[in-house]
Amino acid sequence: MNAPGLFGSIPAPLLAPGWGRFAGSIALLSLTQACVVALPAPVAPARLGRLRSGWWALIPAASVVAFVFGVRALSSAAEGLTYLALVAVPPLAAAALGWFMRGARPALALAVLPLFALAWVSRGGVPGEVAGLVLDALSCVTLGVLLVAVTPRIAVEIAIIVMAGSDVWVVVTNLLATPNNALNTVLPVAHLPQLQMETLWRATMGYGDLFVAGLLGALLARDRALQLRGAAIAVALGLALDLLFLIVDELPATGPIALTLIVLELAAYRSRRASVPSAVA
């Protein structure tokens, strides 16, 4: 079995021994992904206005391709990504708690310290896994808010679709297994937490899967009702697609987020079409 790292959920079909616990784990990971959609606040930092460009939209899809081929080409790339996550995730999570998520307060940023400590002390245990998952999820809220603040809306929407398409491609062609195995086996020094992936028992969701959820949540943040609707659709689709683990070993977990965006866009289009006759009348 191969455990994906940055993108996709871990193999271990639901019919394998311990399937009940695995099923609960992937359900919680899907719920976490939906929570990341619901968390971003409608923030557009004024200082970032001059950085606004459609080129930022290349980051999501490029991250998939760069990860797959970068780790395959360079044996040291997996270790570099591991330590990058270890250094970058805690301050990004603190920024979410302090400024970029709904209900944020600067004092809440200090909550990162006990979360990191728990992830460190209990690495490999469920409490440590949960703490690491929370840190990763919060960091993706910040990344989503910042990227949406400097990127045109249509470019972000295209980026989400392209990222999911790239994810499906590397999973279907089995290009993901080798780099993910390399990433997941890297253990930081001093028993520090593995923040380059999100694991609950035997189920794993990649960092990129939470990142794309943060993008969608930040995109919808200016309409709270729409954002909550998006989170509800995302968890429903995620749980439904999780049932495919009955017959497959690996799934691209960016899919539910891209499908959620498509559902919302189709609903908005139908709403606009329905309003046209009444407006003319």
Summary of the structure (lengths in Angstrom):
residues: 281
radius of gyration: 18.5
end to end distance: 61.3
largest distance: 70.7
contacts: 997
relative contact order: 0.22
helix: 73%
strand: 4%
